[in-house]
Amino acid sequence: MSQLSERIEAALREALQPIEFMLQDDSHLHAGHAGAREGSHYTVRLVSERFAGLKRLARHRLVYDALREQMQSGIHALAIDARAPGED
């Protein structure tokens, strides 16, 4: 796991206390893409009580807020799957 991946995981675990967490580095899928030079590509799946009652946009904002520093220095793209417990 890269240092950036470790920082992403630590920030999300601290801010959102997920009961399920998956982080996948998809950067290899974007080799040669112009954005690949600007940073890494990730997919994150989180299940957290913090998302209960929130719409998708509000959930994504919580994730982006938690990753503010990483978004400015290392992440080019982030696919987010943010769910509350019990949601499929």
Biotite code that builds the C-alpha atoms (Angstrom):
import biotite.structure as struc

atoms = struc.array([
    struc.Atom([0.000, 0.000, 0.000], chain_id="A", res_id=1, res_name="MET", atom_name="CA", element="C"),
    struc.Atom([1.401, 3.404, -0.960], chain_id="A", res_id=2, res_name="SER", atom_name="CA", element="C"),
    struc.Atom([1.862, 6.271, 1.459], chain_id="A", res_id=3, res_name="GLN", atom_name="CA", element="C"),
    struc.Atom([-0.959, 8.133, -0.285], chain_id="A", res_id=4, res_name="LEU", atom_name="CA", element="C"),
    struc.Atom([-3.279, 5.143, 0.114], chain_id="A", res_id=5, res_name="SER", atom_name="CA", element="C"),
    struc.Atom([-2.387, 4.962, 3.798], chain_id="A", res_id=6, res_name="GLU", atom_name="CA", element="C"),
    struc.Atom([-3.120, 8.686, 4.251], chain_id="A", res_id=7, res_name="ARG", atom_name="CA", element="C"),
    struc.Atom([-6.448, 8.330, 2.440], chain_id="A", res_id=8, res_name="ILE", atom_name="CA", element="C"),
    struc.Atom([-7.473, 5.401, 4.601], chain_id="A", res_id=9, res_name="GLU", atom_name="CA", element="C"),
    struc.Atom([-6.420, 7.109, 7.831], chain_id="A", res_id=10, res_name="ALA", atom_name="CA", element="C"),
    struc.Atom([-8.284, 10.320, 6.968], chain_id="A", res_id=11, res_name="ALA", atom_name="CA", element="C"),
    struc.Atom([-11.494, 8.507, 6.024], chain_id="A", res_id=12, res_name="LEU", atom_name="CA", element="C"),
    struc.Atom([-11.417, 6.191, 9.037], chain_id="A", res_id=13, res_name="ARG", atom_name="CA", element="C"),
    struc.Atom([-10.882, 9.121, 11.382], chain_id="A", res_id=14, res_name="GLU", atom_name="CA", element="C"),
    struc.Atom([-13.558, 11.360, 9.875], chain_id="A", res_id=15, res_name="ALA", atom_name="CA", element="C"),
    struc.Atom([-16.254, 8.825, 9.025], chain_id="A", res_id=16, res_name="LEU", atom_name="CA", element="C"),
    struc.Atom([-15.591, 5.787, 11.266], chain_id="A", res_id=17, res_name="GLN", atom_name="CA", element="C"),
    struc.Atom([-16.761, 3.325, 8.621], chain_id="A", res_id=18, res_name="PRO", atom_name="CA", element="C"),
    struc.Atom([-17.956, -0.118, 9.584], chain_id="A", res_id=19, res_name="ILE", atom_name="CA", element="C"),
    struc.Atom([-16.963, -1.295, 6.099], chain_id="A", res_id=20, res_name="GLU", atom_name="CA", element="C"),
    struc.Atom([-14.063, 0.121, 4.140], chain_id="A", res_id=21, res_name="PHE", atom_name="CA", element="C"),
    struc.Atom([-12.452, -0.685, 0.796], chain_id="A", res_id=22, res_name="MET", atom_name="CA", element="C"),
    struc.Atom([-9.891, 1.409, -1.051], chain_id="A", res_id=23, res_name="LEU", atom_name="CA", element="C"),
    struc.Atom([-8.685, 0.408, -4.486], chain_id="A", res_id=24, res_name="GLN", atom_name="CA", element="C"),
    struc.Atom([-5.928, 2.096, -6.477], chain_id="A", res_id=25, res_name="ASP", atom_name="CA", element="C"),
    struc.Atom([-7.121, 2.194, -10.096], chain_id="A", res_id=26, res_name="ASP", atom_name="CA", element="C"),
    struc.Atom([-4.174, 4.204, -11.400], chain_id="A", res_id=27, res_name="SER", atom_name="CA", element="C"),
    struc.Atom([-2.879, 1.345, -13.557], chain_id="A", res_id=28, res_name="HIS", atom_name="CA", element="C"),
    struc.Atom([-6.141, 1.450, -15.525], chain_id="A", res_id=29, res_name="LEU", atom_name="CA", element="C"),
    struc.Atom([-5.417, 5.031, -16.562], chain_id="A", res_id=30, res_name="HIS", atom_name="CA", element="C"),
    struc.Atom([-1.812, 4.697, -17.717], chain_id="A", res_id=31, res_name="ALA", atom_name="CA", element="C"),
    struc.Atom([-1.262, 6.953, -20.702], chain_id="A", res_id=32, res_name="GLY", atom_name="CA", element="C"),
    struc.Atom([-4.294, 9.087, -19.849], chain_id="A", res_id=33, res_name="HIS", atom_name="CA", element="C"),
    struc.Atom([-3.474, 12.788, -19.467], chain_id="A", res_id=34, res_name="ALA", atom_name="CA", element="C"),
    struc.Atom([-4.846, 12.818, -15.915], chain_id="A", res_id=35, res_name="GLY", atom_name="CA", element="C"),
    struc.Atom([-2.489, 10.022, -14.876], chain_id="A", res_id=36, res_name="ALA", atom_name="CA", element="C"),
    struc.Atom([0.315, 12.597, -14.717], chain_id="A", res_id=37, res_name="ARG", atom_name="CA", element="C"),
    struc.Atom([-1.750, 14.754, -12.342], chain_id="A", res_id=38, res_name="GLU", atom_name="CA", element="C"),
    struc.Atom([-2.258, 12.122, -9.662], chain_id="A", res_id=39, res_name="GLY", atom_name="CA", element="C"),
    struc.Atom([-3.670, 8.753, -8.755], chain_id="A", res_id=40, res_name="SER", atom_name="CA", element="C"),
    struc.Atom([-7.111, 7.286, -9.440], chain_id="A", res_id=41, res_name="HIS", atom_name="CA", element="C"),
    struc.Atom([-8.993, 5.553, -6.617], chain_id="A", res_id=42, res_name="TYR", atom_name="CA", element="C"),
    struc.Atom([-12.259, 3.819, -5.860], chain_id="A", res_id=43, res_name="THR", atom_name="CA", element="C"),
    struc.Atom([-13.509, 3.916, -2.281], chain_id="A", res_id=44, res_name="VAL", atom_name="CA", element="C"),
    struc.Atom([-16.442, 2.075, -0.740], chain_id="A", res_id=45, res_name="ARG", atom_name="CA", element="C"),
    struc.Atom([-17.588, 3.117, 2.712], chain_id="A", res_id=46, res_name="LEU", atom_name="CA", element="C"),
    struc.Atom([-20.453, 2.086, 4.945], chain_id="A", res_id=47, res_name="VAL", atom_name="CA", element="C"),
    struc.Atom([-20.863, 4.541, 7.802], chain_id="A", res_id=48, res_name="SER", atom_name="CA", element="C"),
    struc.Atom([-23.524, 5.678, 10.242], chain_id="A", res_id=49, res_name="GLU", atom_name="CA", element="C"),
    struc.Atom([-22.500, 9.219, 9.259], chain_id="A", res_id=50, res_name="ARG", atom_name="CA", element="C"),
    struc.Atom([-24.279, 8.706, 5.910], chain_id="A", res_id=51, res_name="PHE", atom_name="CA", element="C"),
    struc.Atom([-27.650, 7.774, 7.427], chain_id="A", res_id=52, res_name="ALA", atom_name="CA", element="C"),
    struc.Atom([-30.380, 10.118, 6.222], chain_id="A", res_id=53, res_name="GLY", atom_name="CA", element="C"),
    struc.Atom([-28.072, 11.928, 3.787], chain_id="A", res_id=54, res_name="LEU", atom_name="CA", element="C"),
    struc.Atom([-28.483, 12.141, 0.043], chain_id="A", res_id=55, res_name="LYS", atom_name="CA", element="C"),
    struc.Atom([-25.681, 11.089, -2.293], chain_id="A", res_id=56, res_name="ARG", atom_name="CA", element="C"),
    struc.Atom([-24.281, 14.599, -2.770], chain_id="A", res_id=57, res_name="LEU", atom_name="CA", element="C"),
    struc.Atom([-24.043, 15.226, 0.987], chain_id="A", res_id=58, res_name="ALA", atom_name="CA", element="C"),
    struc.Atom([-22.292, 11.891, 1.460], chain_id="A", res_id=59, res_name="ARG", atom_name="CA", element="C"),
    struc.Atom([-19.766, 12.716, -1.240], chain_id="A", res_id=60, res_name="HIS", atom_name="CA", element="C"),
    struc.Atom([-19.138, 16.103, 0.339], chain_id="A", res_id=61, res_name="ARG", atom_name="CA", element="C"),
    struc.Atom([-18.264, 14.408, 3.633], chain_id="A", res_id=62, res_name="LEU", atom_name="CA", element="C"),
    struc.Atom([-15.753, 12.189, 1.821], chain_id="A", res_id=63, res_name="VAL", atom_name="CA", element="C"),
    struc.Atom([-14.212, 15.102, -0.077], chain_id="A", res_id=64, res_name="TYR", atom_name="CA", element="C"),
    struc.Atom([-14.028, 17.175, 3.113], chain_id="A", res_id=65, res_name="ASP", atom_name="CA", element="C"),
    struc.Atom([-12.154, 14.356, 4.839], chain_id="A", res_id=66, res_name="ALA", atom_name="CA", element="C"),
    struc.Atom([-9.738, 14.134, 1.899], chain_id="A", res_id=67, res_name="LEU", atom_name="CA", element="C"),
    struc.Atom([-9.246, 17.847, 1.281], chain_id="A", res_id=68, res_name="ARG", atom_name="CA", element="C"),
    struc.Atom([-5.451, 17.664, 1.667], chain_id="A", res_id=69, res_name="GLU", atom_name="CA", element="C"),
    struc.Atom([-5.060, 14.530, -0.458], chain_id="A", res_id=70, res_name="GLN", atom_name="CA", element="C"),
    struc.Atom([-7.300, 15.909, -3.210], chain_id="A", res_id=71, res_name="MET", atom_name="CA", element="C"),
    struc.Atom([-4.902, 18.824, -3.618], chain_id="A", res_id=72, res_name="GLN", atom_name="CA", element="C"),
    struc.Atom([-1.773, 16.710, -3.684], chain_id="A", res_id=73, res_name="SER", atom_name="CA", element="C"),
    struc.Atom([-2.017, 13.243, -5.103], chain_id="A", res_id=74, res_name="GLY", atom_name="CA", element="C"),
    struc.Atom([-5.571, 12.259, -6.044], chain_id="A", res_id=75, res_name="ILE", atom_name="CA", element="C"),
    struc.Atom([-6.654, 12.997, -9.595], chain_id="A", res_id=76, res_name="HIS", atom_name="CA", element="C"),
    struc.Atom([-9.900, 10.996, -9.585], chain_id="A", res_id=77, res_name="ALA", atom_name="CA", element="C"),
    struc.Atom([-12.030, 9.390, -6.890], chain_id="A", res_id=78, res_name="LEU", atom_name="CA", element="C"),
    struc.Atom([-15.004, 7.074, -7.433], chain_id="A", res_id=79, res_name="ALA", atom_name="CA", element="C"),
    struc.Atom([-17.139, 7.002, -4.283], chain_id="A", res_id=80, res_name="ILE", atom_name="CA", element="C"),
    struc.Atom([-19.635, 4.406, -3.095], chain_id="A", res_id=81, res_name="ASP", atom_name="CA", element="C"),
    struc.Atom([-20.927, 5.797, 0.214], chain_id="A", res_id=82, res_name="ALA", atom_name="CA", element="C"),
    struc.Atom([-23.708, 3.930, 2.011], chain_id="A", res_id=83, res_name="ARG", atom_name="CA", element="C"),
    struc.Atom([-25.416, 3.869, 5.375], chain_id="A", res_id=84, res_name="ALA", atom_name="CA", element="C"),
    struc.Atom([-25.650, 0.543, 7.222], chain_id="A", res_id=85, res_name="PRO", atom_name="CA", element="C"),
    struc.Atom([-28.342, -1.701, 5.771], chain_id="A", res_id=86, res_name="GLY", atom_name="CA", element="C"),
    struc.Atom([-28.277, -0.137, 2.308], chain_id="A", res_id=87, res_name="GLU", atom_name="CA", element="C"),
    struc.Atom([-27.496, -2.394, -0.635], chain_id="A", res_id=88, res_name="ASP", atom_name="CA", element="C"),
])
